[in-house]
Amino acid sequence: MSQRKLIEKQPYNPSSISYGSIQSLYSHDDEKTKDKPQLLNGGLRDRPILSLIRIILVAATWWIFVAGFSCLCFLLMTRVMYGSDTTQPYFVLEYPGILHQPGLNIRCRNIIKDNEDVNFGCDSNQLSIRINKMFNWMPEPFTREDDPAVTANMKEDMKEMGMTSPVSDSLVYVTCNGRKQVDKENLQGMKMTSLPGFPIGGFPWLGKNESWLEPVTLDLGSTLVAKRKNNTQVYMECRAWAKNIQHKERVVDKKIPNGGGLAVLCFYGGKIYKIG
């Protein structure tokens, strides 16, 4: 212990450090610096101009390839899904049983906005009903010679809508009613302000004419829900009628009935302000 204390008390003498030991320290530091990577303090400016051009060309080539491949996939998918002016979509030609019958699309008909079909901001009691466009589908309408038992449901729905005219051979009839009993009571008094269906002469859809078939229009201004100005929701179900449109109790996705359409009419102050 005494020797240790004597050593600690000895003053620092720079002359006691030999030249060899100092040189060994410097050589050791040089070896460490050699192992460290050389940093580019100037960033991209430390690279040659040809190296920068090469990097830019490689990056541009890669992104041009990615963009071109994405566009090609989009064009091919569009061709498969929607076809062209001369060919029908792939799934229509190869899988004709997927979409075997049309449905109905129910929208608000806002007369104030140039008869525009809208879903939001309705502020009207007018509805337009369009039939979905389908390739290669030709309706088989009911005729006067058909068995009355077959057309009984259609005639009953027509009677509830105030249509007493005889069945025409040239129309795909459309009827609408409430889904439940309370909805049927709320919709009592609705009137059809157009043809009660779609003319057969417009079928099949060929994929060219955008203004295909005029819609069936309904006026709900005289219904009980509009007169009472109740703020409520009314479920309205519409159906298209033809021999090759199958009406079953089965419901697709628990919302849209077979061969028809379902709309949730949101009334506020006696008018429809939104369709769900």
Secondary structure, 3 states (H helix, E strand, C coil): CHHHHHHHHCCCCHHHCCHHHHHHHHHHHHHHHHHCCCCCCCHHHHCCHHHHHHHHHHHHHHHHHHHHHHHHHHHHHHHHHHCCCCCCCHHHHHCCCCCCCCCEEEEEEEHHHCCEEECEEEEECEEEEEECCCECCCCCCCCCCCCCCCCHHHHHHHHHCCCCCCCCCCEEEEEEEECCHHHHHHCCCCEECCCCEEEHHHCCECCCCCCCCCCEEEECCCCHHHHHCCCCEEEEEEEEECCCCCCCCCEECCCEECCEEEEEEEEECCEEEEEC
